[in-house]
């Protein structure tokens, strides 16, 4: 009788584990676009992390495995075990330092187990993990600043005695004001625009804010398509608002239920951007030859043992009907569709300028504070997209000295069609007030 009950309990536990795991797998599939998110975030660290930190992360995972398999899973309920296994399976490598986070979590759990059981093997594992974490923190504290300094040497500076003739006053309208005027033009109760889903580009020297007119709410996102795009001229007041009613297949709030997953623009973007980082925040909607196209940039990284640096990689182009094509940087530069768009992503330009601050070395940066600051004012983050007299777009930064000083140290500008890490620095001959005090 006891053997029968023992066998029954074992079978029931195995079925509990199986059904729980299947339920979790299905839920994860729905939430991650059929595991596309899992693949995207799992692969990315292998292309992004400096080689030293990638090796340390993998080593942290290896040390964690016996903690999980030998001690943790055997002491918990099958349903909890299935949940834990699923989380480990789909998230463990997904974040750059998840190996380190997992190791810390397992050590904490084992500490509680060992408090009751006083197992020497568990104590040995905890001590091994603790030694590894100490070594990791020592290496990280030394390597991170050295990595910044090394990365700064891969950014080429060009000092200039003159500055490009940039027409910065074209853009008069703040984003929030453009959004208010834009949302007031939408007449459908089931659609709206999302303020932060806008970007900026130039069309014949006119700055354009652009939004997809999205279905609003979960039910509408399943049953209705995006109705078109809304464009607002940024250099006129009252602003000129254009609504283009062309139904689109994809938008950031549109979902297609496919039994095992929801098909979305985010899913498609990540599927075509595996190995890089898809900059959804920098999407643009462009009217070209009477058709609407959504363009999303993707970046990759140059890297070494201690450093990495983002560079432009490719662009995902989505047509009105949902056809997706991918263009490399060089292909995009020759394509008339991209004529209005800044090919160099804002995030990459800011990283180049930010990392170059370390170029004078460890002592000058950390002790003498011999560097510049890029300060933002409210919601108006730097850089500013401007256009020159010859209709060439530039990302412009106003750099101020470190500390409580607010004059202009440099005007830094980068051509928006550039792919190599090069920045142009102009030092004003007269004292000017920086943007943070204007």
N, C-alpha and C positions, 0 to 999 in steps of 0.2 A: 504493500500500500504506500509506504514511504517512497519507494523507488518510483512508483507511478506518479505520485505527486511531484517528486523532483523532476521527472521527465516532462510532466505537464507544465511545470513552472518554466523550465528551460525553453520549451517550444513557444510558450506564450510570450516570454521575454524576447525571443528572436523575432516573432511576428510583430511585437510592439516596436522593436527597433526598425524592422523593414518598412512597416506602414508609416511610421513617423518620418523616416528618411525620405520615402517617396513623397509624402506630403510637403516636407520642407523643400525638396528638389523642385516640386511644381511651383511652390510659392516663390522660390528664388528665381525660377525661370520667368515667371510673370513680372517680377520686379526688376530683372536685369536684362530684359529684352532677349530672352532665349539664351542666357549666359553670355551675351555679347559684352556686357559690362564686366563680367568676371574675366573674360579673355583680355579685354582692353586694359584693365588695371593690373592684371597679372603680368602681361608682357611688358608694360611700360617701364617698370624699374630696371629691367635688363638693358634698356636703351638709354635710360636717363641717369641712373646713379653713377657717380664716380666709381672706378673699379674697386678701390679699397672698401668703400661702404657697401657695395654690392656683395663683396666677399664676406664681410662681417655679418650682413643680414642673412645670407645663406647659412653661415656657421651657426647663427642664433637659432635658425630653424632646426638644424641637425641636432643641436644640444637639446632642443625642446621635445623631439620625437620620443625618446625613451620615457620622458616624464609623462607624456600623454598615454602611450600604449601600455606601459607596465604598471602605472600606479593610479592615474586619474580615472581612466575609463572603467577600470575594474571595480571601482568603488561607488559608482553612481548608477542610477536607474537607467534602463535601456532607452527610454524616451529622452532623458536628459543627455545620454551618451550620443544618440542620433543627432540631436540638436547641436551638441558640441562638435561632433565630427563634421557636420555640414558647414558650420561657421568656419572651422579650421580649413576645410577643403576649399571654400570659395573666397575666403578673405585673407588667408595667411600670407600670401605673397602680394596681395592686391595693393597694399600700401607700401611705400618705399622701405619703411622700417618696421613692418609688421612682424618680422622674425624677432626683432628685439622686444617688441610689445608682447608677443606671444610668450617669450621666455620669461619675462617679468610676471605675467599672469600665472603661468604654470608654477613658478617658484612660490608665489603667494599661496596658491592652492595646496601645494605640497607642504608648506609650513604649517597649515592648519591640520593636514592629515598627520604629519609627523608629531604634532603636539599630543595626539592621542596614542600613536603607535610606537613612537621612538624607534623607527626603522633606520638602521645604519646605511642601507643603500639609498634611501631617500635623502638622508643627511649628506651623503656623498654627492648626489645629483645637485642638491641645493648649493653646496659649496662650489661645485664646478660652475654652475650658472652664475654665482656671485662673483667669482674670479673673472669670468668672461665679461660680465657687465662692467666691472671696474676697469678692465683693460679697454673695453669699448669706449667708456667715458673719457679715459685719458687720451686715447687716440683721437676721438672726436674733438676734444678741446684744443688739441694741437693742430689737427688736420684741417678743421673748418676754416680758420683764418688763413692758413697757408693756401688752402684751395681757392679762397677768394682772391688772394694775391696772384696766384698762378693764372686764374681765369682772366684777371685784368690785363695780363700780358698778351692775351689773345684778342684784345680790342685795340684797334689801331687808331691813335689820335691824329687829327690834322688841325694844327693851330693856324688861325687866320687873323690878319689885321683888318679885314673887312668882313661884313656879314651879308648874306644874300638879301636882296630886296624882297622881303616877304610882306604880303598883304594880310596882316593879322586882324585888321578891323572888319574884314568881311563878315566874320561870324559874330553877330550881335545878340542872337537869341539864345538864352540858356536852354538846356535840355528840358527842364521841368516846364518852362513856359511853352516850348514847342509841343510838349506832350499834352498840356491842358487844352491848347487850341486844337490839337489833332483829335483827341478823344471826344471833343464836342461835335466833331463832324460825323461821327459814326451814328447811324440811325437804326441799326439792328439791335434789338434787345438781347440777342444771343451771342453777339460778338463784341470784342473790345481790343484794345492794344495794351501791352504791358510796358510800363515806362522804361524799365532797365533793359529791354530787349531792342534798344535802338543803337545805331552807330552813326558815324559821320563820314561823308565823302564829298567830293566836289564835282559839280557838273557845270562846265563853262564858268568857273570861278565862283559859282554859287554853292555854299555849303548846304548839304541836304541831310536832314534827319529822316530816318526811314524805319517803318514798323510793318510787320505782318498783322493783318486784321484777323485775330484769333477767335476760335469758339471759346466761350467763357463757361467754366464749370465742367465737372466730370462728364455728365450726361451729354452735353453739347459737344464735348471733345470726341465722343464716340459716334455721334450721329450726324454732325455737321462738319463741313470742310471750311478751311480758312477762305474768307471771301475775297481776299486781294491784299493790296498794300496801301499804306498811307505815307505820303511824303510831305515834309514841311521844309520850306526854304528858311535857312538860318540867318539870312542877311536882310530880311524885310520885316517891317512892323507897321500895321498888323501883318502877321505872317501869311504867306501864300501856302494854302493847304491843298494838296492834290490827293484824291481818292481814286485808286485804280481797281475797278471791280473785275478781277480775273480770278476765278476760283483756283486754289492751289491744292495739291495733294498733301504736302507736308508743311507743318509749322511746329513751333515749340510746345504747343498745347493741344496738338491733334494726335489722337490715338486710334490705331486699327487693331481690333482684337483678333488674334491669330491662333486661338485655342491654347497654345503653349506660351505665348508672349504677346505683349503689346508692341506693335510696330510704330515707331515714332521717329521724328527727325534726329533726336539724340542717338537713337539706336543706329540709324543709318550712318550718322556722322562717325560714331565710334567704330563701326564695322569697317569703314573706309579709312580710318585714321589709326589703325592698330600699329603700334611701334612708335607713335608720336603722341602729341597732346593736341586735341581738337579744341580750338578757341571759340566756343559757342557764343561767348559774350561779344565777340568781334564780328558777328555775322552782318552782312549787308544785303539789302534787297535792291536790285538794279533793274531798271526798265531798259531793255536792249532789243531793238528791232520789233517793238510792239509786244514783247514777251517779258515776263517777270522771271528773274533768276535770283536765287539765294546763294550767296558765296560765303563759305566758312573756311578760314585759314587753319592749317595744321603745322605745328612746329616739331622740330627734332633737336638733338643736342650734339655738340662737339664735346668731347670729354677726355680726361686723362685719369691718372691714379687718384688724384685728390680733387679735381675740379670738373665742372661741366658748364656749358654755355649754350643758351638757346639760339637757334637760327631758323629762318623760314624754311619750310620743306615743300608743302604742296597746298592745293586748294580744292575743296569739295564744292562742286557746282550742282545745284538742284533746279531742274526746270519746273514749270507750272504743273506738268503732268506727272512729276515725280521721278523723271529720268535723272540718274546721278552719273556725273563724269568727274574724273580727277585730273587736275592740271598740275604739272610741276611748276616751280618758280619761273624757269626760263620759258616754258610754254605760256604761262599766264602773262608774262611781260610782253609777248608778241600778240596776244589775243585782244582785239578791240573791246571785248566785253569787260576787260579789267582796266580800261583806260581811266575810269573815274575812281577806282578803288585804290587805297594805300596798300601796296603789296607787302610792305614790311609791317607786321602786326605791332600794335601799340605795346603789348606786353613784352615783346622782344626788344623793342627800342628802349623801353624803360630798364630792362635788365642790363643791356649793354652800358647805358649811362650809369646805372647804379653800381655795377661791378667795377667800372673804371676808377672809381673813387679810391680803390685799394692799390693803385699802381705804384705809389711811392714807397710801399713796403710796410712791414709790421710796425716798426717804431714810429714812423711818421703818422700812420693812421691812428694807432691805439694810444700813443703817448703825446704826440705833438698836435694831434687832431688836424693834420694838414690835408684836408679834403674838402669837398663841397657837399651841400645838402640839396635835395630836390624836395621842396615843400609844396603841399597841396593846400588849396584854400576851399573849404567847404566841399561841395560835390564836384568842383571843377578840378579834377585830377590832371596833373601833367602826364604826358606831353600834350601840346596843342597842335592840331593839324592845321597847317597854313599852306598857302599857295603863293608861288613867286610870280614875278611879272611875266615870266615865260611859261606860266601855267604848269609848273612843276610843283608837286606836293612835298612838304617837309614836316617831319615831327620836330617840334621846337620845345626845348626845356630852358627854364630860367634857373640857373644854379646859384645858390647863395653860400657864403662861407659857413663853416660849422660853428656851433655855439650860438650865443645870443647876438648874432650880427645878421643884418637883413638886407645888405646891399647886393647888387648883382655881381657875382664873381665871374661867371661865364654865361654867355648865350650859347647853348649847344643845339645844333640842328643836324638832322639826319635825313637824307633823301628817302622818301617813302617808297621808292622802287629799288631799294638796295638790299642785297642779301648777305654781304660780307660784313663782319663786325667792325665798322669804321664809324667814328663820330667826329664831327667838326666843332671846334671850340673857338669862340670869339670872346676876347677879354675887352670890355668897354674901356675907352680911354678916359672917360669921365665917370664919376660916381653916380650910380643909378639906384633907385629903390627897388628891392625885390618884390616878387608877386605876393609874398606872405604879408606885406605891410601896405600894399596898395589899397 
